[in-house]
């Protein structure tokens, strides 16, 4: 069984508190951006255009993450206080961030008349690395608690929180680690532009969809965070369905229409 992390904040400097979650998320953004740049150079993507694209992607991803969180996960609170829509520090959803980032990247490529596929591929590779740090941060914060269990990978929550539970942040870290290992092999093969990003989306959606069945539902615990359900599914599960269909359709179109490029340079 996995021990319960309970060492926050890591550092206190007067009014400043450094939490493991924030530190890991910032590290994920920085390392993910660095990995994205390395893959861009190896694949012949213009680094200047990539830098501008990342700015669009990060801003739109942040906005999408917030709007999806307050609208899909907390509709009653948002209807009661519509100003929450612009309180960007209050509520974020990773799945909403995916859609926001996709829209921002698409708009940038359309505005600058750049090919979407090559930039999407290198961004997806960098995102896999950044996601490792982000989900490890979720594990340290225990902000995605699941049902009680005696599963050997359960986290040993304190007794007042119900004892051993599935920890979805930790599980998704393991899933992302496995995907990273697989795509470290796949990325070395010659592939049509855009197909790598689409494959990563197709590979990520099913395990994330399945894991959400282990999440707490409203009323399961009086103090732990829970996720709202619509017709028995979480908002993230509907996003996973859309992601699987959208990326699968995109992959089919890419494979049918484009010629294979040369394999990327070794990193």
ABEGO torsion letter per residue (X at the ends): XBBBBBAOBABBBEABBBBAAAAAAAAAAAAAAAAAAAAAAAAGBBAAAAAAAAAAAAAAAAAAAAAAAAAAABAAAAAABAAAAABAABEBBAAAAAAAAAAAAAAAAAAAGBBAAAAAAAAAAAAAAAAAAAAAAAAAAGABBBBBBABAABBBBBAAAGEBBBBAAAAAAAAAAAAAAAAAAAAABBBBBGAAAAAAAAAAAAAAAAAAAABBBBGABAABBBBBBBGGBBAAAAAAAAAAAAAAAAAAAAAAABBBBBBBBBX
